[in-house]
Amino acid sequence: MSAEEITQLAYLVPVALFVLGIKRLARVRTARTGNLILASGVLVAVVITLVEMGLVNYTWMVLGLAAGGTVGVITVLRASATSMPQVVARFNGFSGAAAALVGLALFWEEVVFPDAGEGAIGLMGAMAGLALAVSVVIGAATLSGSILAEAKLWGRLSRLTRVPGRGPLVVGASILTVVAMALSLSLVDVRHAALAILFLLLFSLAVGFFAVAPVGGADMPVMISLLNSVSGLAVAASGFAIGNTMLIMGGIIVGAAGLMLTQIMCVAMNRTLWSVFAGGLDEVASGEGDSYENVVGSDPEEAAMVLEAARNVVIVPGYGLAAARAQQPAADLADALAEQGVQVRFAIHPVAGRMPGHMNVVLAEANVPYDRLVEMERVNSDFPNVDLVIVVGANDVVNPAANQASGSPIAGMPILDVENARRVMVVKRSLSPGYAGIKNELFERDHCTMLFGDAKQVLEDLVREFRAGVPTP
């Protein structure tokens, strides 16, 4: 067996680690070890690649690893659990940028510098040249789309959902991208070819921008998942271009996993991928029937008295909990209830927050035990047996309109059926609508009371009042 064959077989080790790591990410209890396994797989892949390259000048590699590692560490250290969606969007952009830069560097090395007068196809072959161009296109589109997604998540461009003439602009940019791709691969004059691939980069950035521009906050979990998938495809295209098996396999795995997650998110929101790209939920007018007539308010003292009689409690976290940094008071409330023998669980909706698993990350920061987290499919049938549901900062994911109003923007969207519990308390700053822009019929139900205020402060007061009202063990 030759050294090349041994190397190719060795690449199966990191691939196996990738598959195992992604599998373990599917469960909260094993997600941390899954992340470590994935990181180990990347490390093994890098080592095998360096061995395959043999003795080369490692100066730029070391500098690149140092720069990238520093940026990654600083980004994560500065990030909080509430900003994880922004971090994921940023890392998706980094992946796209890396793929685009690899494509550009390879084009300069194989086509521009030799200046052999044969063009990219003549020097590299049709398949390798096409893979190079595709890595630039997908990578650049992923970069611009991820930058815009992160800006929207931070609220800086959240209102950018309508771009005048967006349809013709997307079509025009796409056509120009195809033309620039063809010219960059076929032109014999390297100066013209280099100019064409730079225009290809520019048009691809425009395509990514126009694709993400109409997507609102409600659809952002789907978009983040899709960008993750596309970044994997960009990496795979780079692998084809430079002939690296590991990049091809790793990129395809990431692309496939991201695409499956995107489909799961679309089903969870009862949305099609096309409707996400077309824009939607944030553009819905909230003027129809958005006034409330029968809302009952309460305070932490009264709520604590209700808690004292409850034996089965479910807490539903939403983005409002993350935004108020109320995960620790929520965990403290769960601990206080458990000390009194109350069964307490956190019900997690698949799209609660700004990305898949956002609530899991936020609650993990407060060291909420994994066995207290329960998914929507498991808890929905049990709500009739629940004494009290405490909704913290969630809105559309508990809105009964999804089950009843056929004309509602969220009609058919799977929700947490908290209305079936014996009592419901909602912690919210105001009666303002969620991303869908419609009223929440739950707030007017006879068995629902509202606790208005900052989620962190309300939960802290609730914990204090509850502990004061129960006997000390």
RAGI-V920321 format. One record per residue. N is the residue number from 0. SS is DSSP state (@ for helix, = for strand, . for the rest). PHI is phi in whole degrees, 0 to 359 (* if undefined). Layout:
N|SS|PHI, N|SS|PHI
//
This chain:
0|.|*, 1|.|284, 2|@|297, 3|@|294, 4|@|293, 5|@|298, 6|@|297, 7|@|296, 8|@|293, 9|@|296, 10|@|296, 11|@|293, 12|@|296, 13|@|296, 14|@|298, 15|@|298, 16|@|294, 17|@|299, 18|@|296, 19|@|296, 20|@|297, 21|@|296, 22|@|299, 23|@|285, 24|@|291, 25|.|288, 26|.|237, 27|@|300, 28|@|296, 29|@|252, 30|@|297, 31|@|295, 32|@|294, 33|@|299, 34|@|295, 35|@|294, 36|@|296, 37|@|298, 38|@|298, 39|@|296, 40|@|299, 41|@|297, 42|@|298, 43|@|298, 44|@|298, 45|@|296, 46|@|298, 47|@|298, 48|@|297, 49|@|295, 50|@|296, 51|@|296, 52|@|288, 53|.|79, 54|.|280, 55|.|225, 56|.|280, 57|.|270, 58|@|303, 59|@|292, 60|@|296, 61|@|296, 62|@|297, 63|@|295, 64|@|297, 65|@|294, 66|@|294, 67|@|296, 68|@|297, 69|@|296, 70|@|299, 71|@|296, 72|@|296, 73|@|298, 74|@|300, 75|@|288, 76|@|296, 77|@|277, 78|.|274, 79|.|256, 80|@|298, 81|@|287, 82|@|257, 83|@|303, 84|@|302, 85|@|296, 86|@|295, 87|@|298, 88|@|299, 89|@|294, 90|@|293, 91|@|300, 92|@|296, 93|@|299, 94|@|298, 95|@|297, 96|@|298, 97|@|299, 98|@|297, 99|@|296, 100|@|293, 101|@|298, 102|@|298, 103|@|296, 104|@|298, 105|@|294, 106|@|297, 107|@|294, 108|@|288, 109|@|268, 110|@|242, 111|@|288, 112|.|297, 113|.|295, 114|.|48, 115|.|273, 116|.|74, 117|.|243, 118|@|82, 119|@|296, 120|@|294, 121|@|294, 122|@|276, 123|@|254, 124|.|97, 125|@|296, 126|@|292, 127|@|295, 128|@|296, 129|@|294, 130|@|298, 131|@|299, 132|@|296, 133|@|296, 134|@|297, 135|@|292, 136|@|297, 137|@|293, 138|@|298, 139|@|293, 140|@|296, 141|@|295, 142|@|299, 143|@|293, 144|@|296, 145|@|290, 146|@|299, 147|@|293, 148|@|297, 149|@|296, 150|@|299, 151|@|293, 152|@|295, 153|.|284, 154|.|88, 155|.|282, 156|.|232, 157|.|296, 158|.|272, 159|.|279, 160|.|237, 161|.|236, 162|.|244, 163|.|305, 164|.|68, 165|@|300, 166|@|304, 167|@|299, 168|@|295, 169|@|296, 170|@|298, 171|@|298, 172|@|296, 173|@|293, 174|@|297, 175|@|297, 176|@|296, 177|@|296, 178|@|297, 179|@|297, 180|@|296, 181|@|297, 182|@|293, 183|@|296, 184|@|272, 185|@|256, 186|.|295, 187|.|275, 188|.|291, 189|@|295, 190|@|293, 191|@|292, 192|@|295, 193|@|296, 194|@|295, 195|@|295, 196|@|287, 197|@|291, 198|@|294, 199|@|301, 200|@|298, 201|@|296, 202|@|294, 203|@|294, 204|@|299, 205|@|294, 206|@|299, 207|@|299, 208|@|296, 209|@|292, 210|@|290, 211|@|269, 212|@|309, 213|.|278, 214|.|283, 215|.|267, 216|@|298, 217|@|295, 218|@|266, 219|@|298, 220|@|303, 221|@|294, 222|@|295, 223|@|298, 224|@|297, 225|@|294, 226|@|298, 227|@|298, 228|@|297, 229|@|295, 230|@|298, 231|@|296, 232|@|295, 233|@|297, 234|@|296, 235|@|298, 236|@|298, 237|@|297, 238|@|298, 239|@|298, 240|@|295, 241|@|262, 242|.|73, 243|.|255, 244|@|297, 245|@|296, 246|@|297, 247|@|297, 248|@|293, 249|@|297, 250|@|296, 251|@|294, 252|@|298, 253|@|296, 254|@|297, 255|@|292, 256|@|297, 257|@|296, 258|@|292, 259|@|295, 260|@|295, 261|@|300, 262|@|296, 263|@|298, 264|@|295, 265|@|297, 266|@|295, 267|@|296, 268|@|257, 269|.|56, 270|.|234, 271|.|266, 272|@|297, 273|@|295, 274|@|293, 275|@|294, 276|@|294, 277|@|286, 278|.|86, 279|.|176, 280|@|301, 281|@|286, 282|@|265, 283|.|289, 284|.|289, 285|.|254, 286|.|277, 287|.|275, 288|.|63, 289|.|262, 290|.|265, 291|.|249, 292|.|244, 293|.|223, 294|.|250, 295|.|254, 296|=|266, 297|.|213, 298|.|221, 299|@|304, 300|@|294, 301|@|294, 302|@|297, 303|@|297, 304|@|294, 305|@|292, 306|@|298, 307|@|298, 308|@|265, 309|.|275, 310|.|243, 311|=|219, 312|=|236, 313|=|237, 314|=|255, 315|=|251, 316|=|274, 317|.|225, 318|@|298, 319|@|300, 320|@|295, 321|@|294, 322|@|296, 323|.|273, 324|.|55, 325|.|260, 326|@|294, 327|@|289, 328|@|301, 329|@|295, 330|@|294, 331|@|296, 332|@|297, 333|@|298, 334|@|296, 335|@|297, 336|@|292, 337|@|297, 338|@|297, 339|.|262, 340|.|81, 341|.|277, 342|=|281, 343|=|232, 344|=|222, 345|=|253, 346|=|269, 347|=|251, 348|.|275, 349|.|303, 350|.|245, 351|.|290, 352|.|98, 353|.|247, 354|.|197, 355|.|302, 356|.|82, 357|@|300, 358|@|294, 359|@|298, 360|@|294, 361|@|298, 362|@|290, 363|@|296, 364|@|297, 365|.|266, 366|.|60, 367|.|289, 368|.|302, 369|@|300, 370|@|288, 371|@|268, 372|=|268, 373|=|225, 374|=|278, 375|@|303, 376|@|298, 377|@|279, 378|@|268, 379|@|302, 380|@|290, 381|@|263, 382|@|302, 383|@|299, 384|@|264, 385|.|271, 386|.|288, 387|=|210, 388|=|247, 389|=|250, 390|=|265, 391|=|242, 392|.|74, 393|.|257, 394|.|221, 395|@|298, 396|@|285, 397|@|235, 398|.|277, 399|.|299, 400|@|301, 401|@|296, 402|@|265, 403|@|240, 404|.|265, 405|.|294, 406|.|270, 407|.|285, 408|.|300, 409|.|253, 410|.|303, 411|.|88, 412|.|289, 413|.|300, 414|.|231, 415|.|279, 416|.|279, 417|@|292, 418|@|298, 419|@|277, 420|.|286, 421|.|292, 422|=|218, 423|=|226, 424|=|240, 425|=|242, 426|=|265, 427|=|204, 428|.|291, 429|.|203, 430|.|268, 431|.|298, 432|.|287, 433|.|276, 434|.|299, 435|.|288, 436|.|76, 437|.|237, 438|.|290, 439|.|257, 440|@|296, 441|@|300, 442|@|297, 443|@|262, 444|.|291, 445|.|298, 446|.|264, 447|=|246, 448|=|235, 449|=|251, 450|=|245, 451|=|276, 452|.|142, 453|.|296, 454|@|301, 455|@|296, 456|@|293, 457|@|296, 458|@|292, 459|@|297, 460|@|295, 461|@|294, 462|@|297, 463|@|297, 464|@|294, 465|@|291, 466|@|295, 467|@|289, 468|@|266, 469|.|254, 470|.|294, 471|.|286, 472|.|293
//
